[in-house]
Amino acid sequence: MKKGKRYVEAAKIVDKAATYDVAEAVSLVKKAASAKFDETVEAHIRLGVDSRHADQQVRGAVVLPHGTGKSVRVLVFAKGAKADEAQAAGADFVGAEDLIPKIQNEGWLDFDVVVATPDMMGVVGRLGRVLGPKGLMPNPKAGTVTMDVTKAIEDIKAGKIEYRLDKSNIIHVPIGKASFSEEQLADNFQTLIDAVIKAKPSSAKGTYLRSVTIASTMGPGVKLNTTKLM
């Protein structure tokens, strides 16, 4: 695949054979982000686990201290007093069975995170085929199946992100925007990596952090020195 001129120029400042500490890596990613829009900075963490085994799943959620720089639209499945609570807490959309045909038949997906009270999971389960592949199914491990909808909404709006392994045992998550200061990006990254290390399954053998790379939307990847992260 041919890379654009801007990418080629940005790639010149990164030594592909080298690994960097967090501060250096963040500085390089910011320098390499030269697009006309505010690029998202993402972390890509390859783990030494096998996600095909239930006891080696790595999944959770963490609130980034400086948020993600993105405003997140929250949909809450709740009824009665819990629906009122969700609305008061700042949910963008609140509903119950009435939302099923809208999502299933009309393809409405104008939301980024779905929260549900436990009693609504039977209803939400009917949307599994739509929400599942998009990573939008509420999950107790991520704190999105809960009776405390106020806390869930506040955390998400404050910059809570969910991390989970893909099929190739890599976690891909945003840690902020290129416009963030180096300190903010480094703080967010450290918070994420600490959570991922803490979530290490007891059955995982060998090297846990296989490789860690951070990159902006249009920029080259910058590899981190994993031995300094553990």
JOVENRA-V262913 format. One record per helix or strand of 3 or more residues. SS is the DSSP state (@ for helix, = for strand). FROM is the first residue (numbers start at 1). TO is the last residue. If there is no record, write none. Layout:
[[SS;FROM;TO] [SS;FROM;TO]]
//
This chain:
[[@;5;11] [@;22;32] [=;40;47] [@;54;56] [=;59;63] [=;74;77] [@;80;88] [=;93;95] [@;98;104] [=;113;116] [@;118;125] [@;128;134] [@;140;142] [@;149;158] [=;160;165] [=;170;177] [@;182;198] [=;209;216] [=;222;224] [@;226;228]]
//
